[in-house]
Amino acid sequence: MHELSIAQAIADTVEQRRGEREVRRVEVRIGHFRQVVPDSLLFSWEMITTGTGLDGCELVIEQVPAVVHCRACGNDTTLDLPVLACASCSGVDVELVAGEEFQLVSIDLEPTRHVDGLVH
């Protein structure tokens, strides 16, 4: 289950960037060809973050479908199967334009509190 190592990598990156603030939510974009099972990633996230500074933080996963652009006819095809071919003309001279993403899109942090002129 590579989702466990992915969840750990996301958590490590968030921990490095959050400073002392609590994290409410983390959003990631993951392409279809990364072969990540969202439910497994969410389960792994819960395991990794329970009892840590990220405990209770929501992980939001945006799944990006695999899309190819056909050089022959110019059409874009969203793939249902891992077959790199154009649905319009059946051409195989295609370029993958989406589906390999793995991005940490946002980290939603608690606002910094100011009390008596000090940052808390």
C-alpha positions, 0 to 999 in steps of 0.5 A, spaced: 500 500 500 503 505 497 498 510 500 501 510 507 508 512 504 504 518 500 500 520 506 507 520 510 510 525 505 504 529 505 504 530 513 511 531 513 511 537 508 505 540 512 509 539 518 515 543 515 510 549 513 505 550 518 510 553 524 506 553 530 499 554 527 494 548 527 492 545 520 484 545 519 485 542 512 490 540 506 488 539 499 491 535 494 491 533 487 492 526 484 492 524 477 489 518 475 495 515 473 498 515 480 494 509 481 492 512 488 486 509 491 482 515 495 479 511 500 486 508 502 489 514 502 484 517 507 485 511 511 492 512 511 492 519 513 488 518 519 493 513 521 499 517 520 496 524 523 492 521 529 496 523 536 500 528 532 500 536 531 495 534 525 490 530 528 483 532 526 486 535 520 481 534 514 485 531 507 481 533 501 483 529 495 481 532 488 482 526 483 484 528 476 482 524 470 487 522 465 486 526 458 490 525 452 491 530 446 491 527 439 496 530 434 492 527 428 485 530 429 486 535 435 481 532 440 482 531 447 480 524 450 478 523 457 481 516 458 477 510 462 482 505 461 490 506 461 490 505 453 493 511 450 489 512 444 484 518 441 476 516 442 475 520 436 479 517 430 483 511 434 489 515 433 495 513 437 499 519 436 497 522 443 500 527 448 498 526 455 496 532 458 493 530 465 493 525 469 500 524 472 499 530 477 501 529 484 500 536 488 499 539 494 494 545 493 493 548 499 494 548 507 488 551 511 491 554 517 488 557 523 489 564 523 495 567 528 492 570 534 495 577 537 494 578 544 497 584 548 501 585 542 504 578 542 503 573 536 500 566 539 
